[in-house]
Amino acid sequence: MAPRPVWKGQIRLSLVSIPVEMYSATTSGASIAFRQIHEKSGKRIQYEKVVEGIGPVDKDEIVKGYEVSKDEYVLLTDEEIENVKLETKKTLELVQFVDSNAIPPLYFDKPYYVVPQDDLAEDAFRVIRDALRQSHKTGLGQLALRGKEYLVALRPCGSGLLLSTLHYEDEIRKSAPLFAEISDDGAEEDLLAVATQLIEKKTAKFEAKTYKNHYIEALKALIAEKRKKGGKATLSIDDDEPAPRTKGNVVDLMAALKQSLEGGSGGGAGKEAGGARRKPAAAAAKAKAAEPAKAKKAPATRSAPPRRKSA
């Protein structure tokens, strides 16, 4: 089934207008949806639109209401809302350009593919695309979509364009209150050196196909097993999952970093993503348990420096 555009309109740059179509760049993937079921009868739970003192009402009797004070609403119909005049409903005007790496990642929301509507629009479309690519710039504008006006970023993507909706500044939560308790002190040089080596060892080219949704796979396996056994199944637990550390445990950070650096092979991110996670740690734990008793001398621990609050 061919995808349907979520928006049709035009991109405008000064006096140049380009008819385009916009398609969602993501799908729900392999997500699993659950229904609410009445356990005794096995039937689905149904919901009704109910008014207090009246009972169930039909869909065509429902309108939207904006609460101006307690229990006082301004009522609006879908037609009235749809008739709100916004130029950005049909036109994306590029009002500013920024360096392509100038927008912080936390501002990005949802991506969309943008293509020309027809052959006549393609020439102008390719000019804008190639100009953005050559200048390493991203265009900014606003677009009305699904009852909201979005701030958007437009940049080249292969032979087309990628439009990303952005969060407005007032939608971004301030990090300062959450980070306030973290000390401003830098990491110790020897620890930093080993951690950097570990990062470099595990650095590899990003390949999204390497990573799998293990939770979805486990749920599917559970559902399949339960269906096969007539409603009964057991969920196996990964024995290699380490026990969570409590605050009372003393962690030798240098030893843990060095052990991580010595175990496994370089560029191992793909192996970990494919299901071989935490195996080196499990092997090390078994080897340690097999050591002679006389070798079990308590290791010297490196205690972390006391944390200081930021001024």
Buried (B, 14 or more C-beta within 10 A) or exposed (E): EEEEBEBEBBBBBEEEBBBBBBBBBEEEEEEEEEEEEEEEEEEEEEEEEEEEEEEEEEEEEEEEEEEEEEEEEEEEEEEEEEEEEEEBBEBBBBEEBEEBEEBEEEBEBBBBBBBBBEEEBEEBBBEBBEBBBEEEBBBBBBBBBEEEEBBBBBBBBEEBBBBBBBBEEEEEEEEEEEEEEEEEEEEBEEBEEBBEBBEEBBEEEEEEEBEEEEEEEEBEEBEEBBEEEEEEBEEEEEEBEEEEEEEEEEEBBBEEBBBBBEEBEEEBBBBBBEEEBEBBBBEBEEEEEEEEEEEEEEEEEBEEEEEEEEE
